[in-house]
Amino acid sequence: MKKKRIAIYPGTFDPVTKGHIDIIRRALNIFDKVIVAVALNTRKNPLFSTEQRV
């Protein structure tokens, strides 16, 4: 049985950029599953709420 290859891409994504999207798309070509973990940085004044970034 082949093991699934899973990548985790953490970040605040505030704002989400074309670079973020590019990395996610490239990762999807390499890995079976990509988990995008949207983080909260309390030391930053966010442009977008967590709900908007998810």
N, C-alpha and C positions, 0 to 999 in steps of 0.2 A: 504494500500500500504506500502510495506516494504521500509524503508530508506536504501539507499546504504551507506555502511561504507567505507570511503575513508581515506587513510593514506598519509601523505606527509613526505618524507624522504630527508631532505636537507643535503648538504655537498659539500666539494670541490672535493672529490673523485680523489685526485691527489697523487698517482695513485689509481685506483679502485682496491680493494683487494678482496680476497676470502671471507673475513669477511663481506664486503659490500654486495656482492652477496648473502651470506647466510641470512643476515637480510632481504633483498628484497624478497627472496624466502619464508622465514617464514612469512613475512607480507602478501604475496599473499595468503597464506592459511587462514589468519585471516580476511583480508579485501576484499571488492569487487573490489577495485581499489587502486593501489599504484602509487603515483606520486613521481618520483625521480627528485629533484630540484638540478641541478648542479650549485654551487655558485662560485663566483670569490673572492679570497682573495688577495687584493692588497698589503698586508703586507708579502706575501709569494712569493718566486720565484718558479713558477710552473715548474713541470717536463714535463707536457703535456699541450697543448693549450686547451682552452675551447671547441673548435670544436672536438678535439680528445677525450675529456672526455665525450661528449654528444654522 
